[in-house]
């Protein structure tokens, strides 16, 4: 194993859509993404094997949880949510949003380009 020292300023920006940009840093078992979203971007209802921690740096994210979106709340700058593996969730960006997501295990779909749910 090699220790990595990385500065976000040196990480290339991936434009996933015109309303979503992300930077990725990852190791063998954990991935962190720093993302920027334009107002109105919708992450459609989905679930994954990865445990997820989302931290809002600026803006507001409205989350829905559950297969029928039975739980909802808004998150603002400074808020963090822990989403267990396999929990369906959807997110709407209200205003310009900057946030950091962390997953374990790493999001292989984000590395191999099979994250089609985001690219529609």
N, C-alpha and C positions, 0 to 999 in steps of 0.2 A: 504494500500500500504506500502511496505517495501523498504527502501533505500538499494541498493546493492553497495558494494565497491568491485571491482574485479580487479586483476592484470592479464594481458594477460599471464604471465608466469604460472599462476595457472589454466588456462583454458585448458582442454584436447584437443588434436589434433585429428581431424577426418580425416582419409585418404579416400577421396571420390573415387579417382582413384590413380594409381601410379604416376600420373602427377599433382594431385590436393590435397592439404591439406587445412583444414579450422578450425578455432576456432570461436565459436558463443557465443555472450553475447546478452541477450534480456530481455525485460520487457513485459508489457502488449500490448504496441502499437508500439514499435520500436525494430529493431534487427540490430546488427552490427556484421560483420564477418571480421576476419583478415585472409587473404588467401595467400598461396604460390603456384605458378604454375611453372612447368617445361616448357622449350622452346617448342613451337609448340602446346601446349594445345589449343583446340578450344572449346569455349562455343557456341554451335549451335544456330541458329536463334530461338528466343523464345520471348514471352512477358508474362507479369504478371500484376495483379491488383496493385502491390506494386510500389510506387514511390521509385526510387533508386538513391543513390549518391555514385559514385565510386571515390576513391582517390588512385592514384598510388604512392606507396612508392619507388619502384625501378623497373627497367626494362621498357618495352614498351608494351602497349596494342593497337592493331589496332581494332577499333570499326567500325561496319556498323550499320546503322539505317534505319528503314522503311521496309515494307513488301518485297520490291524489292532491299533492301540494297542500296537505292539511295543516302544516305549520308555516308561519311566515313572520319575518321581522326585518327591519331596516338596520344596516350597519353603517356607522359613520367613522371618521378619522379616529384612530386609537382603539377601535373595536376589533376583537379577534374571535373567530368561531372555530371550533374543532368539529369536523365532519367525519363520523366513523366510516369505515369501509362499507361499500355497497348501499349507502343511503342515497336514494334519489334526491337530486337538488337542481334548482334552476336559479338564475341570478340575472337581475336587470340593473344596468348601470344608470344611475340618476345623476346627471351632470358629468363632468370630466372626472374619471376615477383613476387613482393609482393605488395599487395593492400588491401584496406579496403573498404567494401561495407556497406552501411546503407540503411535499408528499413523501410517503414511504409505502411501498417501494417506489422507485422512480417511475415516471410516466413514459413507458416505452412508446405508447401511441404518439406522444409529443415529439419523440426523437425520430420515429420512422415515417411521420407524416400521415398516419391513419386516424388522426383526430378530426375526422370529417364533420362531426357535430358542431364544431366551432367555425368551420370554413364556409358554411352555407350562406 
